[in-house]
Amino acid sequence: MGEDHVGDPEDVGAVLAAEDRRYQAMVDADLTTLDALCAAELSYAHSSGARDTKDQYLEEVRSGYYVYRRIDHPVERVALVGDSALVVGRMTADLDVDGRPRTIDNLALAVWTRASGRWQLLAYAPTPLPA
């Protein structure tokens, strides 16, 4: 799968760097970084079908409900549209959900928005692959 990025290369690079920081912060349970990277209006969907607000998601990471052990997130495409960016790719992870180990393998869509000159995650939506 080749990368197919649409938009200013500097902005594409900034979005990809934000994606990298977000996933690393998930593994590190770095709530300060996650808080800074997520927009107040965040809609965060999970492969289970549950959907969280920013506050709900951060609390679930803080409390240890979600403990990310490993995350891989290859990106297929970044498309910039005005002050929004769509990141299309995949997300595979080993994690604990409420104390139970799980492995997930999803297609992933992340929507980023540029607010006050910095990129923040506005929405995340995984699509589980067929078993």
Secondary structure, DSSP 8 states (H G I E B T S, - for coil): ---EEES-HHHHHHHHHHHHHHHHHHHHT-HHHHHHHEEEEEEEE-TTS-EE-HHHHHHHHHHTSEEEEEEE--EEEEEEETTEEEEEEEEEEEEEETTEEEEEEEEEEEEEEEETTEEEEEEEEEEE---
